[in-house]
Amino acid sequence: MNYNWDWGILLQSPNAALLVEGVAWTLGVTALSWTIALAVGSVVGLTRSLAWAPGRIAATAFVEVFRNVPPLVQLFLWFFVFPEVVPDQVGLWIKRDLPLPEVTTSVVCIGLFSAARVAEQVRAGIELVRARLLPAALATGLRPTQAYRLVVLPVAMRSIIGPLTSELLIATKMSSIGLTIGVLELTAQSQRIANDTFHGFEAYGAATVSYLVIGLAITGVMHLLAVWLRVPGLQAA
């Protein structure tokens, strides 16, 4: 293959700035969507583990819907369909006045998809520790809601940091689907550089290395967190 390699184009203006901007948007979308995933996933996972049938049924429905529909399809539904089925004023606000609609849609879509997966991890963690910790917590005089909030859920979350690391890495890589609706994250910026310079190998090579560095950094930080918060004798499958 007669290809003219030129890694220097990545340092030329505006390519270097585009890559930095892409990394920033990737990290931003990941952080915001992961915040939604942890918050919603924890509530849904806890609800799925309770004996309250209506809540458990609703939580199970949430998990099955968001976990089994491809995230790209969900993204298109949120961005193109949802504004058309809500009341007209709401739809107009979403399409015209919502700040950064592409980013907001990506964050919500990835956050809810990841929340369904996080919910299963949380449920597994609760089932892992509940049999041993719940009776002891109730014996101290705590009410069931207090026992779950103060004892069972905190320990369950500490026991599933390993599985949550995988979910966080998936959410990070899934941020790339935002390019399909105009989010200028890392993959989109690499594509722009490739189209402008005709040096696709270099552009996508830079994106690959950037994703690898981000992933390794996340893995390292989560490993340190897992060691720090490790509960002896408890580990989610």
N, C-alpha and C positions, 0 to 999 in steps of 0.2 A: 504493500500500500504506500503510495507516494503522498504522504501527508506532511505538511509544513508545521511542525510543532512550534508553538510560541507561547510559553507560559508567562512571558512578560506582559501579555495583553491583560492579564488579571490585575496587574498593578497600575494599568493606565486609567486615566479618567475617561468616563465615570465608572468604569467596571469595578474597581475596588470599593467605591462607595456603594454601588448597587449590591455587592455581596454582603457588605456590613449591614446595610439596611434590610436585606433579606434575612440574615441571621437574627436581627433584632425583632422583626415581625414574627419569625418562627418561634422565638422564645416567648414573645408576648402572647401569641395565640395559645401556645402550650400552657403557659402559666395560668391564663384566665380560664381556659377550658378544663384544666386539671383542678382548679378551685371548684368549679361547678361539679365536676365528676366526684370529688371527695365529699362535698357537702350533700349532694343529692344521693350519691351511692351509699353513703353511710346511713342516711335516713331510710332509704329503700331496703338496704340489706338488713337493718335492724327490724324494720316492719315485717319483712319476710320471715324472721325468726320468731315472731310473737305468736301467741295462740289466738289472737283476735282475727277471726276469719275474714271479715270485710277488708281490713287493712292488708292482710296477707294476700288476698286475691288481687287487690289493686296493685300491690307491689310486684306480684308475679306477672301481671299483665304488662306493667311497665318494662320489666326486664325482658320479657319475651318479644315485645314489639321492637324496642330499641336495639336489642342485641341481634335480632335476626334479619333486620332490614339493612342492606349495605349502606355504609355511611355516605357514600357518594350520592345514592338515591335520596337519602335523608337530607343532604345538603341542598339538592335541587328542589325538594319539596318545601323546605324552609324558605328558600330564596325566591323561587318562582311561583309556587302554589299558595303558600300560607297567606301572603298579602292579598290574594284574590278571594279567599274564602272567609276572611274576617270582615266585620263591618267596614263600610266604605271609608269612613274617617280614619279608622285604625290602619287600613291598608294603605291609604294615601300617606299617612305619617311614616309608615315603615318604608315606603318606596321613595319618599321625598325628603323627609326631615330626620330620620333616624341617623345619628352620628355613625359614620363608618359602617354602613349597612353590610358590606361584604365581610368585614372583620367580625362584626357582631354576629352575623349568621353563622360563620365558621366556628366561632367560639361556642355558641349555643349548640350547634349540631355535634361537634366533637365532644363537648362536655356531656351531653345527654347520652350519646352512644357509649362513651367511656363510663358514665355513671352506671349503666346497666351491667357492665362487666365488673366494675368495682363493687357493686351491690352483692354479686355472687361471692367475691372474695371476703367481704365483710360478713356475710352470712356464714361462710365456712369458718371464719375466725371465731365468731360467736359460738357456733356449735362445738368448736374445739375446746373452748374454755368454760362454757356455761355449766356443764354438769358438775364441775369441780368448784367453781367460784360462786355460782348463784346461791346454792344452799348456805354456804358460809356467810355470804353477804346478808342474806335474809335473817340468819341467826343472830347477827349483830343488832338487829332492830331496824334495818333499812327497809323501806317499802320497795316493792318490785321495780317501780320506775327509777327510784334512787339507786337500786342495786345495778340495774342495767347501765345507767348514766355514769355512775361513779366507779364501778368495779368491772363489770363484764365488758362493756364496749371499749374502754381504754386499753384493757389487757388484750382484747381481741385485735384491736388495731396494731398494737405492738407486735403481735404474733404473725401478721401478714405483710410485713414490710417487704419481704422478698417478692411475693406475688404482685404487690402494688408497684414494685419497681418495673416489672415487665409491662404492666398496664400504662405506666407513665411513659415508657419508651415507645409503646404503640401510639399513644396520644401525640408524642413528639413527631413521629414519622407521619402520622395521619394529618398533621397540619398542612402537609403538601397538597391535600385535595382542595384547599382554599384557592389555589391558582385557577381552578375551573370557573370561579365566579369573580375573579379579579383581585384576590389578595396577593400583594407583592411580597410573598415570603421567599424563602431561599430557593426553592425549585423554580418559581416563576422568574426570579431575577436571573438565575442561571440560564434559563431558557431565553430570556431577553438578550443576555450577553452572547449566547450562541447564535441567535438570529442576526445580531448586529455585526459580529466579527467573523462568522463562519468558522469559529474554533470551538466546536461542540465538545470535543474531548477535554479540552482545558476547562471549559465552563462547568460541565457536569462532573469533571474530576474534582474541581474545587468544592462543588456541592456535596459530593460523596465524602470528601475529607471533613468538611464542616459538620455533616450529620454524624460522622464517626466520632469526632471530638466531642460534640454535644452529648451523644449517647454514652461515651466513656465517662464524661464528667458526671452525668446523672447517675450512672451505675456506681461510681466511686463515692459520691455523696450519700446515696441511699445505703450503700454497704456500711459506711461509717455510722449512719443513723441506726441501722439494724443492730450493729454491734453495741452501740450506746444504749439502745432501748430493749435489748434482747431479754426475753423472759425465760429463765432456765427451765428446760423441760417442755417448752411449748413451741411448736412450729407448725404453721399451716402447710398442708400438702400443696 
